[in-house]
Amino acid sequence: MLSDREIKAALAEGRIDVGPLEYPDVQIQPASIDLRLGNQFRVFKHAQRAFIDPLNDNLDEFTEIVTVPDGEAFILHPGEFVL
């Protein structure tokens, strides 16, 4: 676990990359970083496969990109998975 000073140093040195941080003074806390999500999500369709190989499979066959308009909510239901 890293302290806030260690997190800031690791970000500055490039050992951690979570950017861009809009408000680093607010988002970097002792032992944590508050991450913010964008408005695009890759939602997985129901597939009859045990696994998906991201290196060899076409992700568009198994996922759909959803863009959430500003100010609107995205509801993630139990059992759903998004990237």
N, C-alpha and C positions, 0 to 999 in steps of 0.2 A: 504494500500500500504506500502511495506517495503522499507527501504533504502538499499543500498548495504551492509552496516555494519550489519543491521538487517537480511538480506538474508544470509550473511556468518555465523552469529551466529545461525540462524535457521537450516542451513545445518549441522553445527558442532554438534548441539544438537539433530539432527535427526527429528526435527519438519517438515522439508521439505526434500524430497528425489527425486532428479532428475538426479542422477548420472548414469554413471560416467561423470564428467566434465573433458574434456581433458585439457582445458586451463582456469581454474577458474578465473585467474586475468584478462583475456580478456572477458570471457563469462558473468561474473557477472558485471552488470552495475547498475547505480542508478535506483532503482525501477524495475529492470527486470533481467532475466537470458536468455542468448542466448542459445537455445537448438539446438542440432545437431541430425539429423536423421541417422539411420543405413541404410543398403542396403536391408533390407527385409521388405516387406509390405504385409498386408493381404487385398486383394482387394475383395470387395463384388460383387457377381454375381447378376444378375437381378432376383429377387424373386417375387413371387406373394403373399407375405405375408405382413400384415400390420406392424408386428414387429417380432423381433427375441429375444428369451429368452436365454441369454448366459449361464444360469445355467442349463437349461433343453434341449436345442437344440444342435445338433452337428454342430459346426461352419464350419466344412469342407464341409457340404452340401451347405452352403451359401457363402463361401469365397474360395479364392485361394491364396496361398502364392506365391509372386513374388519376386525373388532375382535379384537385379540390379547389373550387373558387375561393378567393380571399374572403375571410370572415365566415366561411361555412365549416361545418364539422365533418370529420371522417370517422365513421363508427366501425370499429374492429370488433366483430362478433366472436364469442367464445369458439375456439377451435380453428379460427381463421389465421392465416399467416401472410404477412406482407413484407416487402423490402422497400 
